[in-house]
Structures are given as C-alpha cells and as structure tokens.
Amino acid sequence: KMLGRVLCTVLFVGAFPSPAEASQGHISVVLLGATGDLAKKYLWQGLFQLYMDQVSSGHSFTFHGGALAALEPGQRRMFDVLKKLSCPPDEAPNRCAVLKDQFLKLSQYHQLKTAENYTALSREIETLLRQEGLKEAGRIFYFSVPPFAYTEIAQHINSSCRPPAGAWLRVVLEKPFGHDLQSAQQLAAELAGFFREEEMYRVDHYLGKQAVAHILPFRDQNRQFLDPVWNRHHVERVEVVLKETVDAKGRTSFYEQYGVIRDVLQNHLTEALMFLIMELPANVSSAHEVVQHKLQALQSLWGLERSSAVLGQYQAYDSHVQEELQEARGYVSTTPTFAGVLIHSDSLRWEGVPFLLTSGKALDERVGYARVLFKNRAYCTQSGALRDAGHSQCKPKQIIFHFGHGALNTPAVLVSRNLFQPVMPKDSWKEAEARSDLHVFGQPLSDFYMYSPVKERDAYSVLISHIYHGRKDFFITTENLLASWAFWTPLLDSTSRQPPRLYPGGVENQHLLDFEMVSGGVAFTLAEPAELLNPSGQVPSDFRAIQSKFRQSPLVSAWAEDLISQLASDMEEAAVRSVARSGQFHLALSGGSSPVVLFQRLARHHYGFPWQHTHVWLVDERCVPLTDSQSNFLGLHRHLLQHVRVPYFNIHPMPVHLNRRLCVEEDGGAELYAKDIVALVANASFDLVLLGVGTDGHTASLFPRSENGLEGAPTVVLTESPVKPHQRMSLSLPLINRARQVFVLVLGKGKHDITTLLSRVGREPRKWPISGVSPSSGQLVWYVDYEALLG
C-alpha cells in the first residue's frame, strides 16, 4: 500500500491540514520520454514543483515515467535524475527533504513501447486506486517525445489508457507542431482522431515565462493609462527579440530541418506579439475570450512576402553540418540561423505600425524582450541637467517586457518614468531599486519604473501548474496553430531558395546584421563583404522567361514573388498612361486566392499608383452577401481597397444582393451592372482586365460548357459554378475582349497541367473558356510563374 503509506507520512508532517481534504480524487501524471534531455532539464523539476505546490490541495498524485528502454536501465536513469531535484531557496529544509522523499516514492518507471504496455499501465493505476479506496480525478500524459511518435502513442492512450468516465484526460504536446501549414494540418487531423480539442495542451514554454505571461494582466490593470495611447497614433513600433550567443552545434539535424523562423519566430515571438497587439477581452481571466482575441489578431496580419525578411547564417554553420551530419566537404546550406521580419496588421488600432520580430544564434548577447516604443512629439528647449532628468519629456518613452538574461539577468517589466507609474500586483511583482550604473537601450535604469517577480519561477513549472488547473489560454489551440502556420508558410516557401547573409558570429558581427525598413519591407543596411559571400548555391535572381510567347501572346515568367512585383509595376504603368490619356483608369479585377499577393503588393509598394483617378470594377462575384468570407469584394476590400485612397464613388461591387435576395434573375442585377459599365466606361472598353485560370480552364466565372457569357453581345451574365457557391455573376467573354489590355495571372504547381494543356490547344472556349480570351483591338499578356510553367 505504497500510496497509503505516503499519504500518511505527508499528513504526519503537516502538509495536509486534515484527512477530510484528501477527497478530491487522484491524479496520475505520465511523463513520456522520461529519460530525455527536456525531462532531465525541466520537466521532472516542474512536476516536483507541482507536487510541492499542490500536496495540500486535496488531490493525491502518482508520477509515472515512461520510455522505450527496458525496466532496469530505464528505472536507473530516471531515478538518477529524480535524486538531483531541488526545492526553492525559501522552502524549509526539513519539509523539502520529506517532500522529495515522498515524490521519489510516488514515482515509478514503465517501459511504454507497445499497446500491451499501455494497457498494463492503465490496469496498474486502476488496481492501485481500488486498493487505496481513491476516486480518479484525471490523467495527464506529457509527450516529451519527437512528433513522429505522437500518432502511435495517441492511438495507444485512446484505445487502452483513458481514465474512466467522470475523470478528465489532459494530453500535453511539445513543439514542433508540424513543419509548415500542410504538415501541421495533417498532424492536427491525426490527433483529432484520438483526442478532443479540450484534452490537448500544446506547449510553447515562452507562455510560461513570467514577463510574457504578465503582458495581458499588465495591459488589463493599466487600462486607464494605456487605452488612450495603445494605438497607431501613439506607438512608433513594436519589437519582439530573442538573441542567443550559442550556435547550433549539437542541434544541426534539427536546425537543418527547421531553421530559425520555425524554431523561434513562428511560435515564441509570434505568441508574445499576439499578447501585445490583440484586443483586450472584457475578462482577461476567461481562457475562451483570450484564445479568440489572439486568433483575431493573427488573422489581421498582412501576408508576408520575401521582402518582409532579412536572413543570415553564422559562418561556421556549414562546417558544423558537415561534421555532425556527415555531409560532403563543400556542402552549402541555405538554412537561416538569423532572421529579422517586418509584420503589419490591417486592424484599425495598428494600421501602419511596424512590428519587428528578430532572433538569431551566435549573436553578441543572450537576451529576450518585447518592447513598445512610443512616438515622441516633445521638443525640449532647455539643455543639460533638465533634459537628463528621468521625467524629461524628451527622453524616449517605452514599455519593455524583459524575458530574462541580458544586463538585467532577471524577468522584468520596465516603464519609462515620463510615461506613467504602472499598477503592479504587489503579491507577485516588486519594484526594483533604480540603479544608474545599468543601461537599457542607452538609458540608465533610473529612467524607468522597474519591477521584477517576487519569486522567480521556471517557465515549465508555471505551465505544468496551468495544465493541472486546466488553463487553456496559456497553450496553443488547433485553430490558432493553423492560423499561425498559414501566416508564416508563404514566407518560408518564398525564402527557401534564398542564400542567407553570412556573419562571423558574436561581437565580430559589428553592424553586419543591422537592417532597416525600406518600401514596405526590410533590407540589410550594409552591403555584404565580398569575402563572406557563398561561392555557390545561389539561384540567379535575374533569370527570366523561358520563352517570350505563350499562345501567340507575350509571356512574362519568373519566380512567384518576382512575377508579382513585375505585374504590379506593369499595372501601375498602365494606370499612369491611361490617366495621362483620358483622365481616368478603369480596372476590372478577378477574385480568388491568386491575386491576394498582388493586391497586397499594390497596397504596400505602389504609392505612385493614381488611385484618385481609378475606377475599380469586379470581373466576377460569388452570389453571397458582400460581408460573407467567400465574397470576392470582401477579399478585394480587405487586401487592397481599405489600404489605398480610391474615391468611394469609384468602387463598383457587383449587385448580387438585391431585395434581400441573391442573384435572382427577376431582380436584374446583371443588367444593372452592365448599364453602369456602359454609362461610365467609354465604349464599354476597360483599360485593364485582370484574369486568373482555374484548373479546369475556367476564367472569371465562365466555366466549361457554360450556357451564358461565352459568346454573343458584350454584357454581364449569371452563371453556374460546379463548386459551391454555385451561383455567380460575371463579365461575359465578349465584354472582356473589348478591353485595351488583359493580363492573365497563373501561379503554382497546381496550375502546371492546365498551363501545359493551354500551350497546345486552339481557341475552344466551350471546353476551356480562358482559350477564348483574345482582345479584339487590345493586348493580352500572360504572367506565369516557373512552378506553373515548368512544374
């Protein structure tokens, strides 16, 4: 009766106030990967801290370490770790000794390799509880194992190791959660087959760091000061930074697969940024509200492109890879070990405010922080001593959440004295002495109100406590995970072939990794020294069209980002010419996913575009309300129109929603749009029409074997799509062919088959509507990226 003896001993030393409180039920904690590095460094210590904190809560505990090793060697390795566990400095030595002894007695090792092993573990837990007369409250399974093992373990737990009805199950998963959006979706789908969403806790240990975890409470407790200034009118920029002095040696197999963006930016730094920019929920203690507001903040971010990032790699990285992975001498890796990324949000609060995320290995210092720098409109006439005072309005105004390390060597919250004195919870944060010998961002510490935790706690201890309490807002939900990967994957794809800048490492980096914001993106400030350049492995950036013609019309081809850049420039040039000729520019735009990156490019980089004189029309529209997420107009508005100054009366959405009905022929929406075109567009001839191509050869909303719109008079038609939503409104092929210019954009490997087919067939619009695009007196230009052209 091991558990009974332990409970009696704990009661005897006064850890439990009374036996009556030991009735909330029993919790079994199973640590998978119990002898691995993470378990040795953090997890066992975190579980011991949980036991110390909760031993008098009324729950009883057992701790089960599981690994692939056989019983005897596994048990020996696990207990070697447990013997080194320590108590916090403020814990009484005699209580510490007793609790450590009890924790060891409550911990057992199991070989967990087969389905039978998991069944045996479940039987053992049930037998133990039956003998002690205890009710089961729940089970925690902590996956400290590689992600490739998740699915098999999940299957074993689900089939033979779940707790009985009435008890809860909490499954804790360690990153990485996938490699990109597709792999994350696959892993999420597999796990969803075994566990419910509320049962899964994805760990990002940065959410357990005290300074990160305090961002939301800080914003909540200081609303009266922050509400007026936490916005684009007052914030100059936001920085989230994690610098490391160590290199990737010993971890190159992981790094070659993931790199710095996947390792740090997609998770740790993005999570900290969300806490800074999300709208504050009415109740910051509500896990559901926090998770939803974080998701909305993620979804408000502008898509990233190659110019959004600068990438670097410390010079010795290739030799580390060659040595550890037995790569051939001369092997060249393009894996980045440094990244600086510029992010923007289209939310009203943050529009125009740059968010800078930066991380790297082999840098000059080890430090992490989130910093909000405020605009300073003050001009101080007096010089000298008055300006040096901490409260001077001419000094920078900032709030810093210091994660740890660096000059301060502690988690901290710093607020400029010329901003306000913050409200801080006195039970958990204390004001630090104002030292003038230490400097932060060039300012003496005495310029700040500085607070540090009353009691420093390891991030894993904090998170394990949250798992015990069921606090989901400190973990990554499936929906948030996929939204994060959807945001980061396009950047990862577009930079995968980009050689990173080489840097020597440490203080020798000097200014080599300094970067600046240029034309809506970022670029290194200094040119790369010639001796650091990689001699090989570079794709020539000036590589252009494979052939100059496609279907007897001009062809422009390049990698996707270069192609979009060229297309946007050509559209601006066409607009400027048209305005010079007639005073206005009539532009008809297609919907769908392909033009999104183009719209973002136009919004961010083309400040010379004559939007004041541009009329924006739609080529086609789905028959849904304009506020529906599938509406072409909503996508156009979100990614372009709300960011540029097009006069309100120059925007022409298709009238698909009339008399509270959608695309009903009797309402005459198509005829109304056709009349507007005739009234405003000279000769009903658009200056430029932008089209895409579907995998079936459709263009606009003109589909193969369509009954309307492929021939006859130039007009606007209602059509039927083979996919939902079925009803559509579209410009007809004869109307498109009256345009002065038609640009066709084709992107991605998924379009390779239809591109190859179109290069061989003639004009057969009933089979492939795009083949009927042939402006009667205008020009057709194809913009096809290499993946669509070459596969």
N, C-alpha and C positions, 0 to 999 in steps of 0.2 A: 504494500500500500504506500508506494513512494510518494504520490501526490498528497495523501492524507498526512504523512509524516512532515512533509514540507510545510503544509498549511498550519499544522500545529506549532511548528517551530517559529514560523513568522508571527503567528498570533502571540506566542510566548514573548517575543522580543518587542511587542507593541506596535508592529507595523499595521495590524488591523485593529481598529477601535473596538469592534465587537464581532463575535461569530455571526450575528444576525445579518451583518452587511455582506458576508461571503455567500450571497444567494443570487447574484445577478447572472450567474452562469459561467461556463468555462470557454476560454478561447484557446484554440490550438494554432500556433504560428509555425508554418512550414517554410524554411528558407532553402530554396533550390539553388544549387551552386554554392553550397555552404562552406566549401574549402577554397573558393576562388578569391582573386585579388580584392574585388569590391567587398565581398563578405568580410575578409580579414581586416581591410582598412576601415570600413564604415558600418556595415550592416549589423554585425554582431554587437558592436558597441551601441548602435541605435536601438536594438532590441533590448539590451540590458538597461538602457536609459528608460525605455518604455516600462519595463518591469519595475524599476525603482520608482517611477512616477505614479504607476497605477496599482501597485501592490496592495494599497489600502482602498481601492475603488469599489471593491465588492466582487470583482471578477477574479477567477483563478486562471492560471496560464500553464501551458506546456509549450516547449520550443523544440521543433524537430528540424534537424539539419539533414538535407538530402543532397546526394551527389551520385555520380556514376561509379565511384570507387567502391570496392568491396568493404564489408563491415569493419574489419580490424584496422586496415590502414586509414580508411576514411575517418573512423572514430578517433584515432590517434591524432590526425592532422587537425580535426575540428577542435578537440579539447586543448591542443597546443595554443590555438587562437583564444579560446574562452579563458584560459588561465591568465592571459595578459590584459583582460578587461579592467577598466579603471572607473572610479567614481569621480564626480565633480569635486573640486577642491573644498567646497563648502559642506560636503557630506561628512557626517560624524564617522570616524574610522571604524568604531565597533559595529555600527549599523551597516556600513559599507561591506565589512568582512562577512557579516551574516547574510546579507542580500546576495553577495557574489557567490557564496557557498550554495545558497538555495537555487540561484539561477543555474548553476552548473548541474545541480541535482535534477532540475526540471528540464534539462536539455538532453536530447538523445540524437544519435546519428542513425540514418537509414540509407541503405542503398536503394536509390529510386531510378530504376533502369527500364523495367518492364511494366506492363499493365498489372501483373500479379503483385509487384512491389507496392503499387498504389492501393490496390485492394487490401493488402496486408496492413498498410499504414492506417487505412480507414477503420479496419476491424480493431486495430490496437487502440486507437483513440476511443472508439465506442466501448470496448471492454474496460478500459481504464476509468471512464466516466461512470459506467454501470457499477463498478466496484466501489467507487467513491460516493455514489449517490448524487452525482452532479448533473445539472442540465446543460446542454451545449448551447452557447450563445452564438458562436460563429467560428469560421476558419479563415486564416489569412495565408495565402500562398504567395511568396515573394519570388519572382522569376529573376534570379541573378545568373542568367544563362544566355548564350547567344540567341538572337531572334530566330535562327533557323530551327531551333528546338521548340519554339513556342507552341506550334500547332500540335505536335505529338503529345507534349505534356498536357496541353489543354484538353485533348481528347481523353487522356487517362483520368484527369481530375473530374471531368464532366461525367464520365461513364462509371467511375468506381470510387471517387473520393470526395464527393459533395457531402456537406453536412445534412442532417435530417431536416424535414420541414419545420419551419419556425425558427431555424438558425440561419444566419447570413453567411455569404461567401464573399470574400474580397481578394481579388487576384491583382497582384502588383507587377507591372511590366517595366523593364528598364529600356532606355533608348539604346540603339537607334530603332525607330519605328518606321522601317522602310528606307528606301534609297532615293525615291522620287515619288511623284503622285501615284503612278501606276502600281508600284510595289507596295506603297502604303495602303492603297485601296484593296489590294489582294490580301495583305496581312489582316487588315481590319475585317474583311469579309470572312476569312477563315476563323478568326477568333469569335466573330459574332455567331458562328455556328455552335459554339460551346458555352459562351458566357453572355449574360445580359449586359447592356451598357452600364447600368448602375453597379455592376460587380467588378468592373475593370478600373484600375488606377494606374495611369501611365505616369511614370516619374520623370520630372525634369528637376534635378536637385537644386537648380537655381531658384525655384519657387520656395525652397526651404531656407534660403539664405535670409538672414534677419532683415537686412536693408531692403531686399527685394520684396519680401513678404509685408514690409511696413509701408510700401508705396500707397496702396489703396487706403489703409487706415489713416495715413498722414493726410491724404487728399480729403478724406471724409471729415477728419477732426479740424481741418483748417479751411473749410469751405468758405467762411466769411472773408478770409484774406485772398483765397485762390480763385474763387468764382469770377471776379472781375478781370483777372489777368491770365487765366489758364486758356489762352486762345491765340489766334493768328495776329491779333492786333498788338499783342504784348510780348509774345515769345519769339525770339530770334531763331533759335534752333534747339533741337533735342539730340543728345549724343548718348549712345549706349556702347560701352567699350569694355573689352576684356583682352588685356595684354599679358603675354607669358614670356618668361626668359628661357624656359626649356624648349628644346626642339622636339622633333617627332621620333627620335631614336628609340627603338624598342617598341614603337607602335606603328611602324611604316606599313604593315599589312593592313591595319585598319585605315590608316590615312590614305593609302593608295586607292581604297575603295570609296572613301567618304570626303576627305578634304575639309578645309576649314569652314566652308559655308554650311555643309551638312553637320559638321561636328559641333559648331558653336552658334552660328547666326540663325539658322532655321529654327532652333529651339530656344536656347538660353536667352539670347539677346532679343529675339522676337517676343518672347514671353514678357520680359521686363518692359519692352517698348509698349506692349498692349496695356499693361498696368498704368503707364503714363498717359496714354492718349485715349483710352476708352472713356465713354461717357460714364459718370459715376452713377451706379444704381441707387435708388432710394434707400435700399438696405444693403450695405456692403457685407453684411453677415450672411446674406442669402446666397448660397452656392449657385443656385439656378440662375439668379439675376446676374451674378458676376460672370458666369460662363457665357451667357447670352450676349452681354455687353462686350466681352472680349471678342466674340465671334463677329459682331457687327463692326468692331474696329478693324479686324483683319480684312473683312470684306470691303472696307472703304479704301484700302490701299491701292494706289495706281500700280498697274502691271510693271514688272521690271524688264529692262532690256539690257543689251550688252554694255551700253554706255553708262548704265547705272552703277557699275562696279569697277574698281581697280583691284588687280590681283597680283600677289607676289609669292615668291618661293625662296626660302633661305638657301644659300649656295651649296651647302653640304648635303642637301636633301637627296639628290640623285645618288651620291655615294652611299648614303645610309640605306637607300632602297636596294642598290646593287648588293650590298653586304648582307642585308637581312633576308632578302627575297631571292637571292642567287640570280639576279638579273645579269645579263651580259654587260661587260665593260663598255661604256659608251651609251648605256640605256638613258634615255631622256624622258622624264616625267613632266606632264603638264598639270599635276595636282597642286592647287594653291595651298600655301601654308599661311598666307596673309590675305585679308580681304577688307576693303572699305566699300560700303554700299550706301547709296543715297536713295531714300524712300520718301514718297509723298502720299498724302491722304486727300481724297476728294470730299471729306466731311467739311461742313461749313465752319466748324471750330478750327480746323487745322490747315485749311487750304493755303498753299504757298509756303508753309513752314517746312524746312528741310529736316528730316530725321536721318542721322548718320549712325550706321552700325559698323563697328570696326573690331577686328580681332586678328591675332597673329601669334605665331611661335617665333622663338629666337629674336624677341624684341628687347628693348633696353630696360624694361622693368616689369614686375609682376603686379598688376593692379586691375581692378574691375569697378566700374561705376556707371550710373545713369545720371546725366546732367541736363538740367533745363536752364538754358541761358536766355535771359530776358533782354529785350531791346532797351537801350538807354537813350532817352531823349534829352538828358540834362546837359547843360553847359555850365561849368563852374568858372566864374571869373577870377576868384581868389586862387592863388597858387600856394605851394609849400605845405605847411603843417595842417592847415584846414582841410586840404584835399586828402591828406594821408589818414584822416580820422576814419574809423571803421564805418561810421554812419554817412560818410560823404556820398551824395547822390551821383557823383561822377565815377565812382568805382563800379566795376561790373556787378550785376545783380543776378544771382543764380541760386538754384537749389540742387544739391548733389546727394544722391543716394550712393554711398560708398560701400561696395560689397565686401571689401577686405583687402589685406596686403597693402602694398604701396607704402608711402611715407607714414600714413596713419596706423597701418597694421592692425586695424580693427574695423568691424562694421560700423557705419556712422551715417547720420543724417546731418547735412550742413545747410544752413540758410543764411544768405548774406544779411548782415545787420541793417543794411539800408533798404531791405525789403519789409520784413516783419519778424516779430518774435513768435515762433510757432507754438502751437499747443501740442504737447507730447505726453503720452501716458507715463506718469511718474513711477508706476509699479514695474514697468519693463524697460524704460529708457531714462538715462540720467544725463544731465548737462555736463559736458567735459570742460576742463579748465581751458581758458583762452590763451593758448601758447603762441608767442610771436616768433619763436625760432623755427617752427614748421610752416611750410608754404604749400598751398593747394592752388594750382593754376596761376602761379605767380603772386598770389595774395597770401599775407600772413594769416594763420589760423584765427588770430584775434579779430579778423574782419567778419567772422561767421559766428552764428549761434551753432554750436556743435553738440550733438547728442550721440551717445553710444549705448549699447544694451547693458542693462543692469547685470545680466548674466548671459555670457556668450554661449550659444548652442550650435552644435554641428547641424548642417542642413539636413542630413539623413535622419537625425534624431527628431527634428521638427516634423519631417514628412511622415515618419513612422507613427508619430503621435496623431497626425491628421488622418492617417489610414485607420488607426484604432477608433477615432471619433467619427469616421465616415464623412470627412470634409472634402467634397469633390472639387471645390473651387481651386485647390492647390495642385490639381492634376490636369492632364490633357485629355479632353473628351475626343471621341472619334471624329465628330463634326469639326472641332477646332483643328485637330491634327490634319485632316484632309484639306481644310481651308488654307492652312499654313503651307502644305506641300504644293497646293495649286498656285500659291503666290510665288514660291521660290523655284519651282521646277523650270519655268521658262528661262530664268536667268542661268540656271545650271546647264540647261541644254545649249543656250546661245554662247556660253563661255567654255564649253567642254573642249574646244579645239584651240582655245586662246593661250598662247605661251605666257605664263606669268612673269612679272618682272623679277629678276634675281636680286637678292640682297645679302650682304655678308653676314649679318646677324649681330645682335647686341648693340652696344654703343656705336659700333662702326657703321651702322645704318645711316647715321647722320640725318640728312634731310631726304634721303633717297625714297622713303615711303610717304612723304608728305603729299597730300592731294588737295585739289580744290574743286569747287562746284563750277562747271562750265556748261552753258547751253542746256540746262535741264539734266545734265549728267555729272560725272566726276572724271577727273584726269589727274595723273601724277603731275606735280608742279615742276619737277626737274626731269630733264632727259636722262635716259638710262645710259650709264657709262659703257663705252664700247666693249671693254674687257669683261663685263658681266654678261653680255648677250649670249644666248644659246646659239651655237653654230647651226643646229639642225632642228627638225621637228616643227617648223613653222609653216602654216598654210599661207600662201601669198594672199594678202588682203585685196590686191588689185585684180585677182582672177575674175574674168567677166564671161560674157556669153559664149556658149559652146557653138551656137550658130546665130546668125543675125536675123533669121526669119523663122516664123512659125505659122503654118497655114497661110503662106504668102504675105504675112503682115510682120512688122517689126517686132523683134523679141528682145526683152531685157531679162537677163538671168544673173543671179548671184546668190550667196548665202542669204537666208531669210532676212536677217537684220539689215544687211547692206541693200537688199532689194527694196525693203520698206522705206529706207532712207531715200533711195533714188526715186521711188514712186511719189513720196510726199513732196520732194523737190520739184518733180515734173508737174504735179498738180498745182503747186504754188505758182510755177512759171506760167502755166495755162491760165490761172486765175488773173495774174497780173496783166497778161496780154489781153485777155477778154475785157477787163475793166478799162484798160487804155483805149480799146477799140470802141466799146459800146457803153461804158459807164457801169456795167454790172456783169455778174458771173452767175450763171445758172448751173448748179451742180446737183446731180442725182446720184444718191448713194445707196448701195445694197446693204442688207443686214447680214446676220450670221456671225460666225466666230472669226473668220479670216480677216475682216477689216478692222477688228478691235485694235490690234497693234498699230495699224496705220492711223486710226483716229487718235490714239494716244501720242503718236509721233507728231502729228499735226498740231495737237494741243500744246505740246511741250517745247517744240523746237522751231516752229514756223511763225515767228512773231511778225514777219513781213507779209503774211497772207492777208489779202484785202477782205477780211470778214465783213466789214461795214457795208460792202457793196455786193456781198454774196447772198444768193437765194439757195437755200438747202431744200431739196426735194427727196422723196424716197422712191427707189426703184421698185420696191415691193414691201408688203407688210403682212404679218400673220393676223388673222381675224380674232384678235384678243383685245381687251381693253388696253389703252396706251400705258397704263400703270402695271400691266402684267409683266413678269420677268421674261416672258418669251417675246415681248414686243420689240420689233426692230427699232422703233423710235426710242424706246426707253434705253436700249443699248447705245444708240447714237447720242442721246442726251447725256447719258452717264459718262461716256468716254470722250466726248468731243464738245457738244454744244454748251454744256454748263461751264466749260473752261475757256471759251472764246467769245468774242463780242459780236455775235450775229444779231442784228436787229430783230426784235420779236416778230414783226410782221413779215420777215424774210424766211421764216421757218414754216415749212409746209408738210405737216404729218398727213398721212393718208386717212381719209374719213371712214374708217372701218367700223366705228361705233356711232350709229345714228339712231335716234328714237329709242334709246335703251336696248337696241338690238345690234347684233354683229353680222355685217356683210349680208344683209337681206337685200335681194335684188330690187325689190319694190322701193327701197329707200334711196336708191340711185347714187350711192356713194362713189362708185367708179365714174359715173357721168359727171358728178360734181368736180372730181379731181381733174378729169380731162378738160373741163371748161376752164378751171383755174390755170392749167398749163397753157391753153390757147390764149387766154386773156393776158398772161404775164410774160410768157416766153415767146420771143419773136419767131414766127413760123413753126411754133411748137418744136423748135430745134434746141435741145440742151447744149450748153457749151461743153460739158463733160459728163459722161455717164460712167460710173464705176461698177463693174460686174464681178461676180465670182463664178465658180464652176462647181456643180455637185458631182459626186462620184458616178451618178447616172447620166451626166451630161446636161443636167438642167441648169438654167441661169435665170436670175431674178426669181419669180415664182412661176416660170414657164417650164412645165415638166414634159417628158416624152409622151407622145400621143395625146397632148393636151387639146381639148376641144376649142379653147379660146386663146387668142393672142399670138398665134404663130404666123398668121397671115391676115390679109385684109387691110382695112383702114387703120391708120395710127390712132390708138386710143388707150384707155385704161380698162382692164378686164378683171373679172373674178375668176379664180382658177381653183383646182382641187389638187392638193398635195397627197402623195402616197403615205406620208407620215404626219402624225399629229403636230400641231393643229391642222386639220385638213384644209379648211377654207383659207384662201389667200386673196390678196389684191395685188395686181402687178401692172407695170407698164408693158404694153404689147411689144412684140419684136419689131413691127414696122415703126413704132414710135421711137424705140431705142436706136434704130438705124437712121433716124433723121438727125442724130447728134453730130456736132462738129468733131468731137473726139470720144472714143470709147476705150477705156482701159480695163483689161481683164486681169485680175489678180488670182494666182494659183499657188497655194502653199502646202508643203508637207508631203511625206511619203505616201500618205493615204490617197493622194491625187495622182500618183505616178501612172497607174493603169489607164485612167481616163485621159491623161495627157498623152500617153503613147498612142492610144486609140485615135484621139483627135488629130494627131500628126499624120495619120494615114487616110482618114475618110474625107469625103467631099462635103458638099452642103446638103445635109439631110436633117432639117430642124424637127421633123416629126419624130425622128429617132433620138437625136441629140440636139436640143434647142440651141445650145451655145454655137453649134456649127452654122446657124442661121444669122449670127451677128456679122453684119457686113455693112458699115455705114455707107449710105448712098452717095454722099458727097463729102464725107468726113474721113477721119483716120482711126484705125484700130491698132492698138499696141498691146502686146501680151507681156505681163510681168510674171515670170515663172521661176520659182526658186530651184536650187540644184536638186533638192530632195524630190520635188515633183517631176523634174525633168529627167533625172538620172536614176532615181530610186534609192 
